[in-house]
Amino acid sequence: MWVSPSARGLGVAQRLLEALEARAKEAGVGRLRLDTNRTLTEARSLYLRNGYKEIAAYNDNPYADFWFEKRL
């Protein structure tokens, strides 16, 4: 997920995340997983605020520093 710098601070990422979670839940998805990089501090804060829990690495993404999961 990426938000243009000109749209940051307007709640766009929050709304995108909420919409994604709602669609996933409607589709019967039981959990969401994601990864992020240490330089993306705003993204990490967003995920933590929204109930994502840090988990062990689940992929080999060489650019990821943090892995998260949320049960829906």
mmJSON file of the N, C-alpha and C atoms, coordinates in Angstrom:
{"data_MODEL":{"atom_site":{
"group_PDB":["ATOM","ATOM","ATOM","ATOM","ATOM","ATOM","ATOM","ATOM","ATOM","ATOM","ATOM","ATOM","ATOM","ATOM","ATOM","ATOM","ATOM","ATOM","ATOM","ATOM","ATOM","ATOM","ATOM","ATOM","ATOM","ATOM","ATOM","ATOM","ATOM","ATOM","ATOM","ATOM","ATOM","ATOM","ATOM","ATOM","ATOM","ATOM","ATOM","ATOM","ATOM","ATOM","ATOM","ATOM","ATOM","ATOM","ATOM","ATOM","ATOM","ATOM","ATOM","ATOM","ATOM","ATOM","ATOM","ATOM","ATOM","ATOM","ATOM","ATOM","ATOM","ATOM","ATOM","ATOM","ATOM","ATOM","ATOM","ATOM","ATOM","ATOM","ATOM","ATOM","ATOM","ATOM","ATOM","ATOM","ATOM","ATOM","ATOM","ATOM","ATOM","ATOM","ATOM","ATOM","ATOM","ATOM","ATOM","ATOM","ATOM","ATOM","ATOM","ATOM","ATOM","ATOM","ATOM","ATOM","ATOM","ATOM","ATOM","ATOM","ATOM","ATOM","ATOM","ATOM","ATOM","ATOM","ATOM","ATOM","ATOM","ATOM","ATOM","ATOM","ATOM","ATOM","ATOM","ATOM","ATOM","ATOM","ATOM","ATOM","ATOM","ATOM","ATOM","ATOM","ATOM","ATOM","ATOM","ATOM","ATOM","ATOM","ATOM","ATOM","ATOM","ATOM","ATOM","ATOM","ATOM","ATOM","ATOM","ATOM","ATOM","ATOM","ATOM","ATOM","ATOM","ATOM","ATOM","ATOM","ATOM","ATOM","ATOM","ATOM","ATOM","ATOM","ATOM","ATOM","ATOM","ATOM","ATOM","ATOM","ATOM","ATOM","ATOM","ATOM","ATOM","ATOM","ATOM","ATOM","ATOM","ATOM","ATOM","ATOM","ATOM","ATOM","ATOM","ATOM","ATOM","ATOM","ATOM","ATOM","ATOM","ATOM","ATOM","ATOM","ATOM","ATOM","ATOM","ATOM","ATOM","ATOM","ATOM","ATOM","ATOM","ATOM","ATOM","ATOM","ATOM","ATOM","ATOM","ATOM","ATOM","ATOM","ATOM","ATOM","ATOM","ATOM","ATOM","ATOM","ATOM","ATOM","ATOM","ATOM","ATOM","ATOM","ATOM","ATOM"],
"id":[1,2,3,4,5,6,7,8,9,10,11,12,13,14,15,16,17,18,19,20,21,22,23,24,25,26,27,28,29,30,31,32,33,34,35,36,37,38,39,40,41,42,43,44,45,46,47,48,49,50,51,52,53,54,55,56,57,58,59,60,61,62,63,64,65,66,67,68,69,70,71,72,73,74,75,76,77,78,79,80,81,82,83,84,85,86,87,88,89,90,91,92,93,94,95,96,97,98,99,100,101,102,103,104,105,106,107,108,109,110,111,112,113,114,115,116,117,118,119,120,121,122,123,124,125,126,127,128,129,130,131,132,133,134,135,136,137,138,139,140,141,142,143,144,145,146,147,148,149,150,151,152,153,154,155,156,157,158,159,160,161,162,163,164,165,166,167,168,169,170,171,172,173,174,175,176,177,178,179,180,181,182,183,184,185,186,187,188,189,190,191,192,193,194,195,196,197,198,199,200,201,202,203,204,205,206,207,208,209,210,211,212,213,214,215,216],
"type_symbol":["N","C","C","N","C","C","N","C","C","N","C","C","N","C","C","N","C","C","N","C","C","N","C","C","N","C","C","N","C","C","N","C","C","N","C","C","N","C","C","N","C","C","N","C","C","N","C","C","N","C","C","N","C","C","N","C","C","N","C","C","N","C","C","N","C","C","N","C","C","N","C","C","N","C","C","N","C","C","N","C","C","N","C","C","N","C","C","N","C","C","N","C","C","N","C","C","N","C","C","N","C","C","N","C","C","N","C","C","N","C","C","N","C","C","N","C","C","N","C","C","N","C","C","N","C","C","N","C","C","N","C","C","N","C","C","N","C","C","N","C","C","N","C","C","N","C","C","N","C","C","N","C","C","N","C","C","N","C","C","N","C","C","N","C","C","N","C","C","N","C","C","N","C","C","N","C","C","N","C","C","N","C","C","N","C","C","N","C","C","N","C","C","N","C","C","N","C","C","N","C","C","N","C","C","N","C","C","N","C","C","N","C","C","N","C","C"],
"label_atom_id":["N","CA","C","N","CA","C","N","CA","C","N","CA","C","N","CA","C","N","CA","C","N","CA","C","N","CA","C","N","CA","C","N","CA","C","N","CA","C","N","CA","C","N","CA","C","N","CA","C","N","CA","C","N","CA","C","N","CA","C","N","CA","C","N","CA","C","N","CA","C","N","CA","C","N","CA","C","N","CA","C","N","CA","C","N","CA","C","N","CA","C","N","CA","C","N","CA","C","N","CA","C","N","CA","C","N","CA","C","N","CA","C","N","CA","C","N","CA","C","N","CA","C","N","CA","C","N","CA","C","N","CA","C","N","CA","C","N","CA","C","N","CA","C","N","CA","C","N","CA","C","N","CA","C","N","CA","C","N","CA","C","N","CA","C","N","CA","C","N","CA","C","N","CA","C","N","CA","C","N","CA","C","N","CA","C","N","CA","C","N","CA","C","N","CA","C","N","CA","C","N","CA","C","N","CA","C","N","CA","C","N","CA","C","N","CA","C","N","CA","C","N","CA","C","N","CA","C","N","CA","C","N","CA","C","N","CA","C","N","CA","C","N","CA","C","N","CA","C","N","CA","C"],
"label_alt_id":[null,null,null,null,null,null,null,null,null,null,null,null,null,null,null,null,null,null,null,null,null,null,null,null,null,null,null,null,null,null,null,null,null,null,null,null,null,null,null,null,null,null,null,null,null,null,null,null,null,null,null,null,null,null,null,null,null,null,null,null,null,null,null,null,null,null,null,null,null,null,null,null,null,null,null,null,null,null,null,null,null,null,null,null,null,null,null,null,null,null,null,null,null,null,null,null,null,null,null,null,null,null,null,null,null,null,null,null,null,null,null,null,null,null,null,null,null,null,null,null,null,null,null,null,null,null,null,null,null,null,null,null,null,null,null,null,null,null,null,null,null,null,null,null,null,null,null,null,null,null,null,null,null,null,null,null,null,null,null,null,null,null,null,null,null,null,null,null,null,null,null,null,null,null,null,null,null,null,null,null,null,null,null,null,null,null,null,null,null,null,null,null,null,null,null,null,null,null,null,null,null,null,null,null,null,null,null,null,null,null,null,null,null,null,null,null],
"label_comp_id":["MET","MET","MET","TRP","TRP","TRP","VAL","VAL","VAL","SER","SER","SER","PRO","PRO","PRO","SER","SER","SER","ALA","ALA","ALA","ARG","ARG","ARG","GLY","GLY","GLY","LEU","LEU","LEU","GLY","GLY","GLY","VAL","VAL","VAL","ALA","ALA","ALA","GLN","GLN","GLN","ARG","ARG","ARG","LEU","LEU","LEU","LEU","LEU","LEU","GLU","GLU","GLU","ALA","ALA","ALA","LEU","LEU","LEU","GLU","GLU","GLU","ALA","ALA","ALA","ARG","ARG","ARG","ALA","ALA","ALA","LYS","LYS","LYS","GLU","GLU","GLU","ALA","ALA","ALA","GLY","GLY","GLY","VAL","VAL","VAL","GLY","GLY","GLY","ARG","ARG","ARG","LEU","LEU","LEU","ARG","ARG","ARG","LEU","LEU","LEU","ASP","ASP","ASP","THR","THR","THR","ASN","ASN","ASN","ARG","ARG","ARG","THR","THR","THR","LEU","LEU","LEU","THR","THR","THR","GLU","GLU","GLU","ALA","ALA","ALA","ARG","ARG","ARG","SER","SER","SER","LEU","LEU","LEU","TYR","TYR","TYR","LEU","LEU","LEU","ARG","ARG","ARG","ASN","ASN","ASN","GLY","GLY","GLY","TYR","TYR","TYR","LYS","LYS","LYS","GLU","GLU","GLU","ILE","ILE","ILE","ALA","ALA","ALA","ALA","ALA","ALA","TYR","TYR","TYR","ASN","ASN","ASN","ASP","ASP","ASP","ASN","ASN","ASN","PRO","PRO","PRO","TYR","TYR","TYR","ALA","ALA","ALA","ASP","ASP","ASP","PHE","PHE","PHE","TRP","TRP","TRP","PHE","PHE","PHE","GLU","GLU","GLU","LYS","LYS","LYS","ARG","ARG","ARG","LEU","LEU","LEU"],
"label_asym_id":["A","A","A","A","A","A","A","A","A","A","A","A","A","A","A","A","A","A","A","A","A","A","A","A","A","A","A","A","A","A","A","A","A","A","A","A","A","A","A","A","A","A","A","A","A","A","A","A","A","A","A","A","A","A","A","A","A","A","A","A","A","A","A","A","A","A","A","A","A","A","A","A","A","A","A","A","A","A","A","A","A","A","A","A","A","A","A","A","A","A","A","A","A","A","A","A","A","A","A","A","A","A","A","A","A","A","A","A","A","A","A","A","A","A","A","A","A","A","A","A","A","A","A","A","A","A","A","A","A","A","A","A","A","A","A","A","A","A","A","A","A","A","A","A","A","A","A","A","A","A","A","A","A","A","A","A","A","A","A","A","A","A","A","A","A","A","A","A","A","A","A","A","A","A","A","A","A","A","A","A","A","A","A","A","A","A","A","A","A","A","A","A","A","A","A","A","A","A","A","A","A","A","A","A","A","A","A","A","A","A","A","A","A","A","A","A"],
"label_entity_id":["1","1","1","1","1","1","1","1","1","1","1","1","1","1","1","1","1","1","1","1","1","1","1","1","1","1","1","1","1","1","1","1","1","1","1","1","1","1","1","1","1","1","1","1","1","1","1","1","1","1","1","1","1","1","1","1","1","1","1","1","1","1","1","1","1","1","1","1","1","1","1","1","1","1","1","1","1","1","1","1","1","1","1","1","1","1","1","1","1","1","1","1","1","1","1","1","1","1","1","1","1","1","1","1","1","1","1","1","1","1","1","1","1","1","1","1","1","1","1","1","1","1","1","1","1","1","1","1","1","1","1","1","1","1","1","1","1","1","1","1","1","1","1","1","1","1","1","1","1","1","1","1","1","1","1","1","1","1","1","1","1","1","1","1","1","1","1","1","1","1","1","1","1","1","1","1","1","1","1","1","1","1","1","1","1","1","1","1","1","1","1","1","1","1","1","1","1","1","1","1","1","1","1","1","1","1","1","1","1","1","1","1","1","1","1","1"],
"label_seq_id":[1,1,1,2,2,2,3,3,3,4,4,4,5,5,5,6,6,6,7,7,7,8,8,8,9,9,9,10,10,10,11,11,11,12,12,12,13,13,13,14,14,14,15,15,15,16,16,16,17,17,17,18,18,18,19,19,19,20,20,20,21,21,21,22,22,22,23,23,23,24,24,24,25,25,25,26,26,26,27,27,27,28,28,28,29,29,29,30,30,30,31,31,31,32,32,32,33,33,33,34,34,34,35,35,35,36,36,36,37,37,37,38,38,38,39,39,39,40,40,40,41,41,41,42,42,42,43,43,43,44,44,44,45,45,45,46,46,46,47,47,47,48,48,48,49,49,49,50,50,50,51,51,51,52,52,52,53,53,53,54,54,54,55,55,55,56,56,56,57,57,57,58,58,58,59,59,59,60,60,60,61,61,61,62,62,62,63,63,63,64,64,64,65,65,65,66,66,66,67,67,67,68,68,68,69,69,69,70,70,70,71,71,71,72,72,72],
"pdbx_PDB_ins_code":[null,null,null,null,null,null,null,null,null,null,null,null,null,null,null,null,null,null,null,null,null,null,null,null,null,null,null,null,null,null,null,null,null,null,null,null,null,null,null,null,null,null,null,null,null,null,null,null,null,null,null,null,null,null,null,null,null,null,null,null,null,null,null,null,null,null,null,null,null,null,null,null,null,null,null,null,null,null,null,null,null,null,null,null,null,null,null,null,null,null,null,null,null,null,null,null,null,null,null,null,null,null,null,null,null,null,null,null,null,null,null,null,null,null,null,null,null,null,null,null,null,null,null,null,null,null,null,null,null,null,null,null,null,null,null,null,null,null,null,null,null,null,null,null,null,null,null,null,null,null,null,null,null,null,null,null,null,null,null,null,null,null,null,null,null,null,null,null,null,null,null,null,null,null,null,null,null,null,null,null,null,null,null,null,null,null,null,null,null,null,null,null,null,null,null,null,null,null,null,null,null,null,null,null,null,null,null,null,null,null,null,null,null,null,null,null],
"Cartn_x":[0.851,0.0,0.908,0.553,1.356,0.411,0.702,-0.095,0.822,0.365,1.117,1.443,2.648,3.009,1.992,1.387,0.423,-0.868,-1.117,-2.341,-2.076,-0.846,-0.516,-1.042,-1.392,-1.922,-3.413,-4.053,-5.483,-6.332,-5.715,-6.461,-6.668,-5.99,-6.157,-5.697,-4.543,-4.029,-4.973,-5.508,-6.455,-7.686,-8.225,-9.418,-9.115,-7.961,-7.574,-7.463,-6.826,-6.657,-8.011,-8.89,-10.225,-10.996,-10.908,-11.603,-11.026,-9.719,-9.074,-9.502,-9.507,-9.904,-11.366,-12.232,-13.651,-13.846,-13.164,-13.276,-12.729,-11.623,-11.038,-11.995,-12.592,-13.537,-14.751,-15.286,-16.42,-16.075,-14.82,-14.365,-14.043,-14.201,-13.954,-12.512,-11.712,-10.312,-10.273,-9.514,-9.46,-8.344,-7.319,-6.207,-5.494,-4.89,-4.084,-2.655,-1.735,-0.314,0.312,1.328,2.035,3.434,4.252,5.584,5.855,6.814,7.179,8.652,9.161,10.569,10.739,11.888,12.126,12.057,12.273,12.212,10.778,9.815,8.411,7.739,8.196,7.729,6.234,5.717,4.291,3.465,3.927,3.206,3.195,4.327,4.404,3.445,3.414,2.49,1.035,0.721,-0.637,-1.057,-0.196,-0.546,-0.71,0.166,0.062,-1.214,-1.54,-2.77,-4.02,-3.93,-5.089,-5.122,-4.349,-4.449,-3.566,-2.651,-1.714,-0.662,-0.311,0.691,1.95,3.084,4.344,4.531,4.947,5.15,6.526,6.907,8.168,8.073,9.213,9.257,8.574,7.742,7.038,7.373,8.244,8.682,10.154,10.687,12.104,12.304,11.383,11.491,12.765,13.736,14.997,14.866,13.755,13.564,12.704,12.19,11.316,12.133,11.708,12.312,11.301,10.016,8.948,7.856,7.29,6.195,5.042,3.821,2.641,1.52,0.611,-0.572,-1.737,-2.923,-4.149,-5.201,-5.811,-6.942,-8.198,-8.981,-10.206,-11.408],
"Cartn_y":[-1.151,0.0,1.228,2.195,3.411,4.586,5.685,6.906,8.019,8.72,9.84,10.855,11.415,12.411,13.55,13.943,15.05,14.672,13.378,12.919,12.41,12.453,11.958,12.902,12.324,13.1,13.378,12.812,13.041,11.821,10.789,9.585,8.611,8.823,7.957,6.534,6.381,5.042,4.311,5.016,4.406,3.9,4.714,4.309,3.152,3.175,2.058,0.762,0.825,-0.36,-0.884,0.002,-0.413,-1.072,-0.513,-1.088,-2.455,-2.578,-3.853,-4.917,-4.555,-5.504,-5.92,-4.979,-5.292,-6.252,-5.998,-6.889,-8.272,-8.325,-9.617,-10.401,-9.723,-10.383,-10.898,-10.084,-10.5,-11.732,-11.835,-12.96,-14.197,-14.089,-15.233,-15.407,-14.384,-14.443,-14.324,-15.194,-15.207,-14.379,-14.104,-13.301,-12.623,-11.504,-10.772,-10.741,-10.862,-10.751,-9.73,-9.054,-8.07,-7.892,-7.262,-6.898,-5.45,-4.869,-3.482,-3.276,-2.163,-1.821,-0.856,-0.892,-0.032,1.456,1.824,3.244,3.756,2.851,3.234,3.297,4.231,4.314,4.621,5.425,5.74,4.494,3.663,2.424,1.493,1.35,0.474,0.966,2.252,2.82,2.564,2.708,2.456,1.027,0.08,-1.324,-1.622,-1.119,-1.356,-0.731,0.48,1.153,0.38,-0.379,-1.104,-2.567,-2.906,-4.243,-5.306,-4.918,-5.897,-6.212,-7.482,-7.941,-8.344,-7.988,-8.375,-9.881,-10.521,-11.967,-12.264,-13.531,-13.961,-13.822,-13.675,-13.565,-14.778,-14.538,-15.623,-15.676,-14.786,-14.808,-14.404,-14.411,-14.091,-12.703,-11.797,-10.453,-9.792,-9.522,-8.948,-7.5,-6.85,-5.453,-5.291,-6.388,-6.323,-6.41,-5.644,-5.685,-6.094,-5.924,-6.251,-7.014,-7.99,-8.783,-8.694,-8.564,-8.388,-9.318,-9.551,-10.358,-9.792,-9.884,-9.509,-10.554,-11.071,-11.988,-11.151,-11.525,-10.765,-11.37],
"Cartn_z":[0.0,0.0,0.0,-0.8,-0.896,-1.085,-0.4,-0.522,-1.015,-2.025,-2.58,-1.486,-1.517,-0.499,-0.381,-1.48,-1.432,-0.707,-0.521,0.151,1.563,1.997,3.333,4.404,5.542,6.651,6.537,5.527,5.302,5.655,6.202,6.562,5.42,4.312,3.145,3.453,4.063,4.376,5.322,6.304,7.244,6.507,5.613,4.863,3.919,3.283,2.416,3.21,4.357,5.187,5.659,6.085,6.521,5.385,4.185,3.032,2.682,2.715,2.422,3.429,4.705,5.742,5.579,5.256,5.066,3.902,2.788,1.62,1.93,2.634,2.998,3.888,4.848,5.762,4.991,4.087,3.251,2.423,2.01,1.188,2.026,3.341,4.203,4.64,4.439,4.863,6.385,7.025,8.477,9.078,8.288,8.798,7.638,7.946,6.972,7.476,6.55,6.875,5.95,6.457,5.646,6.192,5.394,5.872,5.511,6.211,5.955,6.298,5.88,6.04,7.208,7.848,9.026,8.693,7.438,7.08,6.983,6.914,6.767,8.139,8.948,10.335,10.426,9.513,9.537,9.252,8.329,8.013,9.216,9.848,11.023,12.109,12.348,13.338,12.957,11.685,11.198,11.504,11.197,11.416,12.899,13.724,15.169,15.735,15.307,15.761,15.383,14.305,13.794,14.214,15.211,15.782,15.176,14.314,13.762,14.81,14.903,15.865,15.11,15.666,15.039,15.179,14.085,14.05,13.465,13.527,12.917,11.398,10.766,9.302,8.683,7.678,6.995,5.504,5.065,3.67,3.605,2.42,2.229,1.628,1.873,1.323,1.86,0.994,1.472,1.938,1.622,2.002,3.253,3.791,4.968,6.249,7.228,8.56,9.619,9.312,10.247,9.511,10.194,9.657,10.642,10.118,10.959,10.523,11.47,11.199,11.995,11.4,12.103,11.801,12.834,12.67,12.499,11.508,11.206,11.913],
"occupancy":[1.0,1.0,1.0,1.0,1.0,1.0,1.0,1.0,1.0,1.0,1.0,1.0,1.0,1.0,1.0,1.0,1.0,1.0,1.0,1.0,1.0,1.0,1.0,1.0,1.0,1.0,1.0,1.0,1.0,1.0,1.0,1.0,1.0,1.0,1.0,1.0,1.0,1.0,1.0,1.0,1.0,1.0,1.0,1.0,1.0,1.0,1.0,1.0,1.0,1.0,1.0,1.0,1.0,1.0,1.0,1.0,1.0,1.0,1.0,1.0,1.0,1.0,1.0,1.0,1.0,1.0,1.0,1.0,1.0,1.0,1.0,1.0,1.0,1.0,1.0,1.0,1.0,1.0,1.0,1.0,1.0,1.0,1.0,1.0,1.0,1.0,1.0,1.0,1.0,1.0,1.0,1.0,1.0,1.0,1.0,1.0,1.0,1.0,1.0,1.0,1.0,1.0,1.0,1.0,1.0,1.0,1.0,1.0,1.0,1.0,1.0,1.0,1.0,1.0,1.0,1.0,1.0,1.0,1.0,1.0,1.0,1.0,1.0,1.0,1.0,1.0,1.0,1.0,1.0,1.0,1.0,1.0,1.0,1.0,1.0,1.0,1.0,1.0,1.0,1.0,1.0,1.0,1.0,1.0,1.0,1.0,1.0,1.0,1.0,1.0,1.0,1.0,1.0,1.0,1.0,1.0,1.0,1.0,1.0,1.0,1.0,1.0,1.0,1.0,1.0,1.0,1.0,1.0,1.0,1.0,1.0,1.0,1.0,1.0,1.0,1.0,1.0,1.0,1.0,1.0,1.0,1.0,1.0,1.0,1.0,1.0,1.0,1.0,1.0,1.0,1.0,1.0,1.0,1.0,1.0,1.0,1.0,1.0,1.0,1.0,1.0,1.0,1.0,1.0,1.0,1.0,1.0,1.0,1.0,1.0,1.0,1.0,1.0,1.0,1.0,1.0],
"B_iso_or_equiv":[0.0,0.0,0.0,0.0,0.0,0.0,0.0,0.0,0.0,0.0,0.0,0.0,0.0,0.0,0.0,0.0,0.0,0.0,0.0,0.0,0.0,0.0,0.0,0.0,0.0,0.0,0.0,0.0,0.0,0.0,0.0,0.0,0.0,0.0,0.0,0.0,0.0,0.0,0.0,0.0,0.0,0.0,0.0,0.0,0.0,0.0,0.0,0.0,0.0,0.0,0.0,0.0,0.0,0.0,0.0,0.0,0.0,0.0,0.0,0.0,0.0,0.0,0.0,0.0,0.0,0.0,0.0,0.0,0.0,0.0,0.0,0.0,0.0,0.0,0.0,0.0,0.0,0.0,0.0,0.0,0.0,0.0,0.0,0.0,0.0,0.0,0.0,0.0,0.0,0.0,0.0,0.0,0.0,0.0,0.0,0.0,0.0,0.0,0.0,0.0,0.0,0.0,0.0,0.0,0.0,0.0,0.0,0.0,0.0,0.0,0.0,0.0,0.0,0.0,0.0,0.0,0.0,0.0,0.0,0.0,0.0,0.0,0.0,0.0,0.0,0.0,0.0,0.0,0.0,0.0,0.0,0.0,0.0,0.0,0.0,0.0,0.0,0.0,0.0,0.0,0.0,0.0,0.0,0.0,0.0,0.0,0.0,0.0,0.0,0.0,0.0,0.0,0.0,0.0,0.0,0.0,0.0,0.0,0.0,0.0,0.0,0.0,0.0,0.0,0.0,0.0,0.0,0.0,0.0,0.0,0.0,0.0,0.0,0.0,0.0,0.0,0.0,0.0,0.0,0.0,0.0,0.0,0.0,0.0,0.0,0.0,0.0,0.0,0.0,0.0,0.0,0.0,0.0,0.0,0.0,0.0,0.0,0.0,0.0,0.0,0.0,0.0,0.0,0.0,0.0,0.0,0.0,0.0,0.0,0.0,0.0,0.0,0.0,0.0,0.0,0.0],
"pdbx_formal_charge":[null,null,null,null,null,null,null,null,null,null,null,null,null,null,null,null,null,null,null,null,null,null,null,null,null,null,null,null,null,null,null,null,null,null,null,null,null,null,null,null,null,null,null,null,null,null,null,null,null,null,null,null,null,null,null,null,null,null,null,null,null,null,null,null,null,null,null,null,null,null,null,null,null,null,null,null,null,null,null,null,null,null,null,null,null,null,null,null,null,null,null,null,null,null,null,null,null,null,null,null,null,null,null,null,null,null,null,null,null,null,null,null,null,null,null,null,null,null,null,null,null,null,null,null,null,null,null,null,null,null,null,null,null,null,null,null,null,null,null,null,null,null,null,null,null,null,null,null,null,null,null,null,null,null,null,null,null,null,null,null,null,null,null,null,null,null,null,null,null,null,null,null,null,null,null,null,null,null,null,null,null,null,null,null,null,null,null,null,null,null,null,null,null,null,null,null,null,null,null,null,null,null,null,null,null,null,null,null,null,null,null,null,null,null,null,null],
"auth_seq_id":[1,1,1,2,2,2,3,3,3,4,4,4,5,5,5,6,6,6,7,7,7,8,8,8,9,9,9,10,10,10,11,11,11,12,12,12,13,13,13,14,14,14,15,15,15,16,16,16,17,17,17,18,18,18,19,19,19,20,20,20,21,21,21,22,22,22,23,23,23,24,24,24,25,25,25,26,26,26,27,27,27,28,28,28,29,29,29,30,30,30,31,31,31,32,32,32,33,33,33,34,34,34,35,35,35,36,36,36,37,37,37,38,38,38,39,39,39,40,40,40,41,41,41,42,42,42,43,43,43,44,44,44,45,45,45,46,46,46,47,47,47,48,48,48,49,49,49,50,50,50,51,51,51,52,52,52,53,53,53,54,54,54,55,55,55,56,56,56,57,57,57,58,58,58,59,59,59,60,60,60,61,61,61,62,62,62,63,63,63,64,64,64,65,65,65,66,66,66,67,67,67,68,68,68,69,69,69,70,70,70,71,71,71,72,72,72],
"auth_comp_id":["MET","MET","MET","TRP","TRP","TRP","VAL","VAL","VAL","SER","SER","SER","PRO","PRO","PRO","SER","SER","SER","ALA","ALA","ALA","ARG","ARG","ARG","GLY","GLY","GLY","LEU","LEU","LEU","GLY","GLY","GLY","VAL","VAL","VAL","ALA","ALA","ALA","GLN","GLN","GLN","ARG","ARG","ARG","LEU","LEU","LEU","LEU","LEU","LEU","GLU","GLU","GLU","ALA","ALA","ALA","LEU","LEU","LEU","GLU","GLU","GLU","ALA","ALA","ALA","ARG","ARG","ARG","ALA","ALA","ALA","LYS","LYS","LYS","GLU","GLU","GLU","ALA","ALA","ALA","GLY","GLY","GLY","VAL","VAL","VAL","GLY","GLY","GLY","ARG","ARG","ARG","LEU","LEU","LEU","ARG","ARG","ARG","LEU","LEU","LEU","ASP","ASP","ASP","THR","THR","THR","ASN","ASN","ASN","ARG","ARG","ARG","THR","THR","THR","LEU","LEU","LEU","THR","THR","THR","GLU","GLU","GLU","ALA","ALA","ALA","ARG","ARG","ARG","SER","SER","SER","LEU","LEU","LEU","TYR","TYR","TYR","LEU","LEU","LEU","ARG","ARG","ARG","ASN","ASN","ASN","GLY","GLY","GLY","TYR","TYR","TYR","LYS","LYS","LYS","GLU","GLU","GLU","ILE","ILE","ILE","ALA","ALA","ALA","ALA","ALA","ALA","TYR","TYR","TYR","ASN","ASN","ASN","ASP","ASP","ASP","ASN","ASN","ASN","PRO","PRO","PRO","TYR","TYR","TYR","ALA","ALA","ALA","ASP","ASP","ASP","PHE","PHE","PHE","TRP","TRP","TRP","PHE","PHE","PHE","GLU","GLU","GLU","LYS","LYS","LYS","ARG","ARG","ARG","LEU","LEU","LEU"],
"auth_asym_id":["A","A","A","A","A","A","A","A","A","A","A","A","A","A","A","A","A","A","A","A","A","A","A","A","A","A","A","A","A","A","A","A","A","A","A","A","A","A","A","A","A","A","A","A","A","A","A","A","A","A","A","A","A","A","A","A","A","A","A","A","A","A","A","A","A","A","A","A","A","A","A","A","A","A","A","A","A","A","A","A","A","A","A","A","A","A","A","A","A","A","A","A","A","A","A","A","A","A","A","A","A","A","A","A","A","A","A","A","A","A","A","A","A","A","A","A","A","A","A","A","A","A","A","A","A","A","A","A","A","A","A","A","A","A","A","A","A","A","A","A","A","A","A","A","A","A","A","A","A","A","A","A","A","A","A","A","A","A","A","A","A","A","A","A","A","A","A","A","A","A","A","A","A","A","A","A","A","A","A","A","A","A","A","A","A","A","A","A","A","A","A","A","A","A","A","A","A","A","A","A","A","A","A","A","A","A","A","A","A","A","A","A","A","A","A","A"],
"auth_atom_id":["N","CA","C","N","CA","C","N","CA","C","N","CA","C","N","CA","C","N","CA","C","N","CA","C","N","CA","C","N","CA","C","N","CA","C","N","CA","C","N","CA","C","N","CA","C","N","CA","C","N","CA","C","N","CA","C","N","CA","C","N","CA","C","N","CA","C","N","CA","C","N","CA","C","N","CA","C","N","CA","C","N","CA","C","N","CA","C","N","CA","C","N","CA","C","N","CA","C","N","CA","C","N","CA","C","N","CA","C","N","CA","C","N","CA","C","N","CA","C","N","CA","C","N","CA","C","N","CA","C","N","CA","C","N","CA","C","N","CA","C","N","CA","C","N","CA","C","N","CA","C","N","CA","C","N","CA","C","N","CA","C","N","CA","C","N","CA","C","N","CA","C","N","CA","C","N","CA","C","N","CA","C","N","CA","C","N","CA","C","N","CA","C","N","CA","C","N","CA","C","N","CA","C","N","CA","C","N","CA","C","N","CA","C","N","CA","C","N","CA","C","N","CA","C","N","CA","C","N","CA","C","N","CA","C","N","CA","C","N","CA","C","N","CA","C","N","CA","C","N","CA","C"],
"pdbx_PDB_model_num":[1,1,1,1,1,1,1,1,1,1,1,1,1,1,1,1,1,1,1,1,1,1,1,1,1,1,1,1,1,1,1,1,1,1,1,1,1,1,1,1,1,1,1,1,1,1,1,1,1,1,1,1,1,1,1,1,1,1,1,1,1,1,1,1,1,1,1,1,1,1,1,1,1,1,1,1,1,1,1,1,1,1,1,1,1,1,1,1,1,1,1,1,1,1,1,1,1,1,1,1,1,1,1,1,1,1,1,1,1,1,1,1,1,1,1,1,1,1,1,1,1,1,1,1,1,1,1,1,1,1,1,1,1,1,1,1,1,1,1,1,1,1,1,1,1,1,1,1,1,1,1,1,1,1,1,1,1,1,1,1,1,1,1,1,1,1,1,1,1,1,1,1,1,1,1,1,1,1,1,1,1,1,1,1,1,1,1,1,1,1,1,1,1,1,1,1,1,1,1,1,1,1,1,1,1,1,1,1,1,1,1,1,1,1,1,1]
}}}
